[in-house]
Amino acid sequence: MTRPTNDRPRPLRGAARVFGGITALVAGLANSGVISPAQGGAIQGVITAVLVLLGTFGIVAVAEPKVTPLSDPRDDQGRSLTPSK
């Protein structure tokens, strides 16, 4: 069994970092008094709605080509992957 490498693309991890960073920023602004808690909640609601929409379309479009489907695995040139014998 091969060991996983750390240099492979991780598109979902990157998207989660952006979402987490924006959410933490808004929460920090609300908790520090720069914006009111009600404004912070409203901003987070809008951000969450936009990110869910982008996630549905954008992340899937970006991540899907980077994963190998188990039902029909293929290489970069479109050749079928077969188990080694």
C-alpha positions in Angstrom: 0.0 0.0 0.0 1.4 3.4 -0.9 1.6 6.2 1.6 -0.4 9.4 0.8 1.7 12.4 -0.2 1.1 15.9 1.1 1.7 17.6 -2.3 -1.6 16.6 -3.9 -4.2 19.2 -4.7 -6.8 19.8 -2.0 -9.5 22.1 -3.5 -12.1 21.4 -0.8 -9.6 22.2 2.0 -8.9 25.6 0.3 -12.5 26.4 0.0 -13.1 25.5 3.7 -10.2 27.8 4.7 -11.8 30.8 2.8 -15.2 30.1 4.3 -13.7 29.7 7.8 -11.6 32.9 7.5 -14.5 35.1 6.4 -16.7 33.7 9.1 -14.1 34.3 11.7 -13.4 37.8 10.5 -17.1 38.8 10.7 -17.4 37.2 14.2 -14.3 39.1 15.3 -15.7 42.4 14.1 -19.0 41.8 15.8 -17.4 40.7 19.1 -15.0 43.6 19.1 -17.8 46.2 18.7 -16.8 47.4 15.2 -20.2 46.1 14.0 -23.2 45.2 16.0 -24.0 41.6 16.7 -27.2 41.9 14.6 -25.1 43.3 11.7 -22.6 40.5 12.2 -25.4 37.9 12.1 -26.9 39.4 9.0 -23.5 39.5 7.2 -22.8 35.9 8.2 -26.2 34.9 6.9 -25.6 36.6 3.6 -22.0 35.1 3.3 -23.3 31.7 4.2 -26.0 31.9 1.5 -23.6 33.1 -1.1 -21.0 30.5 -0.2 -23.5 27.7 -0.3 -24.6 28.8 -3.8 -21.0 29.1 -4.9 -20.3 25.7 -3.4 -23.1 24.1 -5.3 -21.8 25.4 -8.6 -18.2 26.6 -8.2 -16.6 24.1 -5.9 -18.1 21.2 -7.6 -17.0 22.5 -11.0 -13.4 23.1 -9.7 -13.1 19.9 -7.6 -14.9 17.4 -9.9 -12.2 17.2 -12.6 -9.5 16.7 -9.9 -10.9 13.5 -8.4 -11.0 10.0 -9.9 -14.5 8.5 -10.0 -14.5 4.9 -8.7 -17.1 3.8 -11.2 -15.0 4.6 -14.3 -11.4 5.6 -13.4 -9.3 7.2 -16.2 -5.9 8.9 -16.4 -5.2 12.5 -17.7 -5.4 11.3 -21.3 -8.8 9.6 -20.8 -7.4 6.0 -20.9 -9.1 3.6 -18.6 -7.2 2.7 -15.5 -6.9 -1.1 -14.8 -5.6 -2.9 -11.8 -2.1 -4.1 -12.0 -1.7 -7.9 -12.2 
